[in-house]
Amino acid sequence: MHIVPIVELTPAQKAAQRRRSIAIGLGLGALVVLFFLVTIVKISGNIAQHAAM
């Protein structure tokens, strides 16, 4: 059995980790919004195309 030592982060490291986590979260949120908007535009285009027939 191998024991892994627990590493204590300094306050500066904790702050940097928090900033990275926030940046990743915002990036993922933006990607979700982008996919949602693209989907809505594609669906709207299909609805408009079928309505014109």
N, C-alpha and C positions, 0 to 999 in steps of 0.2 A: 504494500500500500504506500502510495506517494502522498506526502502532505504538502499542500500548496500554501505558502505563507500569504496572509492577508495584507494587502498594500493599502496604506492610508494615504489619501490624496491631500495635497496642500489646498488651502483655500483658493489659490490662483488656478490650480488644476481643476478644482470643482467648478469654478466660474467658467473656465474655458470649455469644460464638458457640457455645462448647461447651455452655453451659447451655441455649441455645435448641435446639441439636441434640438434647440429651438429652430435653428436654421434648417435642419433636416425635416422637422415637422412642418415648417412653413413651405418648404419645397414639395413635400408630399401633398400637402393641402392644395397647393397651386396646381399640381399635376392632376389631382382629382377634379378640381374645378374645370381645368382645361378639357379633360376627357368628357365631363358632363356637358360642357358647352358644345363640343364637337358632335356629341351624340344628339343633342337637341337640334342642332342645325341640320344634321343629316336626316333626322326623322321629319323635321319641318319641310325639308326639300322633297322628301318622298310623299308626304301628305299633299303638298301643293301640286306635285306632278300628277298624282292620281286624281285630284279634284278637277284638274284641267281636262281630263279625258272625257 
